[in-house]
Amino acid sequence: MFFLAGNLKLLLFVLFAGLFYQIYCPDAHAEDKARSEAHSVSPEYRQQLERVVVVEEEYFPQELDSYLRFMPSQGADAQSGKVSVTESASEYSYEIKAFGKLPVEFAVGTRYIGINNTTLVKLPAHLTEAAIGMETVLPFFNVDKTYFTIGLAPSFFTDNWNFHASSFRLSQRYFFIYQADEKLAFVCGVEVIPDFEDPVSPILGFIYKPNERLAFNITPDRPEISYVLNNKLTVLLEGDRQTREFEVSKDGIKNTVLKYNEMHLGAGLRYKPNKHIKSSLTAGSVFSRSIKYRDDSLGKVGIKNGLYVELRVDMVI
């Protein structure tokens, strides 16, 4: 709890420092004031479910993202039995302008991973995640076209929706956004999840929109290339990476750490009937799959490559 309080203090300090800078600090380049205003904090920058940053065409304060992904039964590597997985997740976010100037996004999300397992390794029937978060995007002092994002998300990773203290993790994201021009932005930073086996992972990528139809969002954890066919249909190619750890019960032993890994690559169509809702249906390959206990003596299940199908719905208000 002391660690959480310390990070919340850091976030509040950054928020107020950014607000103070915007309101009270003089413009070091007054002659280019119009240009500077054009590159001030924009509500276009926003995080989404499984994506660290997106550039939205139109600002809406409320957003609800959700998906359902099904991976049919596949055989296990080097052992008998099969495993099938069904995964679903939802996130509701609301953005405000603190003191009328500073964009702050609040979010609450859940994730459910259902596991149907017939191998000899005993696995939980489901894995669960619940999180709340807060994130803001600030101009990085007087560095032109450069922004700094800080986000904190207190989270619980369990197998039964219980919010016990040992399953608590404070997920953190710190990264820079450099807007090279109106078409290209670079992203660089880190994600930190204490007590994970690999607590620090890089955030590297770019967002590039060379024209009105083609767009590249090559950022974690769900890179995407999309091409707009018309005002309602978009064809897309996307990937995904899942690496999470959960505290579960194993043979009467509580708080055992189980690591879940998989990667996806698929293609599909996105349908946008109006500016408030869009849905997509994708299918493709799932690979690099494993479910294993951190303690090797408790067992590991490697899952053979297979197929997946996913339905995703995003709504904004």
Helices and strands as residue ranges (DSSP letters): H 2-24, G 30-32, H 33-38, E 45-48, E 51-55, E 62-75, E 82-98, E 102-117, E 126-139, E 146-158, G 165-167, E 168-179, E 184-192, E 200-208, E 214-218, E 224-228, E 233-250, E 253-274, E 277-293, G 296-298, E 300-303, E 306-316
